[in-house]
Amino acid sequence: MQEKEIRFEEALKKLEDAVNKLENGEIQLDEAFKMFEEGIKYAKICENKLSAIEEKVAKILKDGKLEEFKEED
């Protein structure tokens, strides 16, 4: 699943699920590694989406006015 296809909230939920499974400690090493990889993927998605929003907020605050933003591809 590509980053643009998943909403922030969905990625965060999947990240939390992976962390919970890893913290539980009751999974096999191979499964733990798979969960770790998945967690890293979703953490990057969340980070990228948050960074994009932070840039938009910073632009609004810098300009001192609200502007309509178009989603970037």
LINURNOR-V972923 format. One line per field, one symbol per residue. phi: phi as a letter, one per 40 degrees, with the letter a starting at -180 (. if undefined). psi: psi as a letter, one per 20 degrees, with the letter a starting at -180 (. if undefined). burial: b if it has 16 or more other ideal C-beta (glycine too) atoms within 10 Angstrom, else e. A space follows every 10 residues. Layout:
BEGIN
phi: ???
psi: ???
burial: ???
END
This chain:
BEGIN
phi: .cdccbcdcc cccccccccc ccccgbbcdc ccccccdccc dccccccccc cccdcccccc cccgacbcbb ccc
psi: pqgiipqghg ggghgggggg hghhjkqrgg hggghggggg ghghgggggg ggggggghgg hghjqpqpqq pq.
burial: eeeeebeeee bbebbeebee bbeeeeeeee ebeebeebbe bbbebbeebe eeeeeeeeee eeeeeeeeee eee
END
